[in-house]
């Protein structure tokens, strides 16, 4: 498990010697590439987690390797675990608590088979260091099929333009299963 990450204020206090440890442990690093990024439809969850000290933004990062990033049904972004295909993808890395991880897994539908949370390597945008983080990958049961459906054409970044097509969970038709939309 990774060491906890401090917020900027906590780091400053620690450097001044007025505080020894972060108030809350945030041992997990998460690479976000879609609707959880700043300014996009689900970023409100990240803001809520940050306000409760369950998450802290570490910065802008790129995937270390090229991967496919595509929009599926309802404008839902999927990073596909096919290294060497697609592009290096731009995203954000957050340090999060155990509580935050549970909330993120719930949003991403991990238990329902929409995404898998798996490790990857991300590199800081400004040529800084690399970190091992986890990302929410389109589930292996449909990821490659979706990549082929999209003509093996992917994005380097999911942004405001792509997010205009996104349909929030609460606005989706009852019983709609986007995995079946891909596989059938």
N, C-alpha and C positions, 0 to 999 in steps of 0.2 A: 504494500500500500504506500502511496506517495505521502510525503509530509504535507501538512495543512498549508494552505495559501492564505496570506494576509491581505486585507484591503489596503489601499494606499495609505489611509489614515493610520491603520494598525502598524504598517511597516515603518512609517515615520516615527511613531511612538516607540517602536522596538529599537530603531536606530538611535533615538535620543536616550534610550535606557529607561524610559518611563513605563514600559510595558514589556513583559517577557514573552508572552505568547499571544496568538490570535484568540479572540473571544470564542470563536467557533471553528471547529475543524472542517476543512473543505478539501478532503484528500483525493477527490476524483477530478480528472481533467476531461472535459467534454468538448469536442469539436462540433460546432454548429455551422451548417452550410445553407440552411433554408429559412423557414418561417420563424425560427427563433432568433434570427439575427436582428440587430438594431434597425428600427424603422419598418419591420415586416410584421405580418399579422399576429404571430404568436409570441412576439417579444414581450408582451405584457406579463407572461409567465416569468420570464427572466428578470424583469423589473421587480416583480413581486418577491422572487427568491432573493434578489440582491437587497431589497428593503428589509428582509428578515435575516440578513447576514448569512444566507444559505448558498450564495453564489457571488463570485467576483469575476469581472471581465479581465482576462489577462492580455487580450489584444487581438489583432488581425493576423491570421495565419493562412498558409496554403498547405494543401496535402503535399507530402514529400514526393509522392509518385502521381502519375496520371491515373484518374479514375473517371468512369462515366457519371455525370450528373444529368438527370433527365427529369422532365415533368410528366407525371402520370395523370390518370383521370382526376378531375376536379382540381387541376393545377398543383397537385401534391408533389413536392420535390423528393427525389430518391437518389442517393449516392449508391452506386452499384459496386460491389467488391470484385471488380475485374481489373487488377493492377495492370498498367501499361496501356489501357484503353482510355479514350476520352482525353481529359486535360487535367493539369494541376488545378485543384478547386480552391477558391477563396472562401474563407469562413472566419469564425471567431472561436477562440478557446476560452472556456470558463472553468474555474475551479469551483466545484460544488460539493455540498454536504451529502450525506446519506439520504437525508430527507428530500433534498432537491432531486437526487437521482431517482427516487421513487416517483416523484411527480413527473419527471421527464419521461421515464419509462411508460407511465400511464398515458401521457399525451401522445407519445409515439406509437402506442399500440403494440408494445413488445410482446405481451402475453397473448395477443390475438394474432401474432404472426405477420404484422405489417412491416416491422423493422426488427433488426438484430443489433444490439449494442456490442460492437467489437473494437479491438484496439487498432490504432493506425498511428503514423508519425506525421506531425505537422511542423512546418518551419515558419518562424516569424517573418512577417511581411518585410520588414526593414533589414533582411539578411541576418537576423539574429539567430539565436539558437533553435534547436529542434526539441520537441517534447513528444512523448508518447501519450496520446489521449485516446479516448473512445469516441466513436461516431455512431450515429444511427444509420445503418446500412439497409437499403431495401432488402427484404428477406430473400434468402437464396432460392426459395420456392418459386419466385417470379422475377427476380432481378435481371437475369440474363435475357429472359423472354421480353421484358420491357425494353431493354437496351436494343434488342433486335427490332422490336416494333417501332422504335424511334429512328430506325435506319442507321443505328450506331453513330448518331450525331448527338453530342452532348454539349453542355454549357460549361463555362469556366466559373460562372457565378450565378446564383439565384438572387435576383434583385427585385426592385419595385415593379418592373415591367412584367416579370413572370408571376409575381405575387398578385397582380390584378386578376388572374385566372383562378386563384386559390379560393376554395369554398371551405369555410370553417366547419368544424364538426357539427356544431349546433345548427348550421344552415343546410346540412346535407339531407337528402331524402332518407326517411326512415328505412332501415334495413339495407341500405346501399352498401355493397361489399366491393370496394375498389380492387381487391385482389382478383375477384372473379371477373371484373371488367377487363383485367389484363390477360387472364388465363383463358377466357372463353372467346 
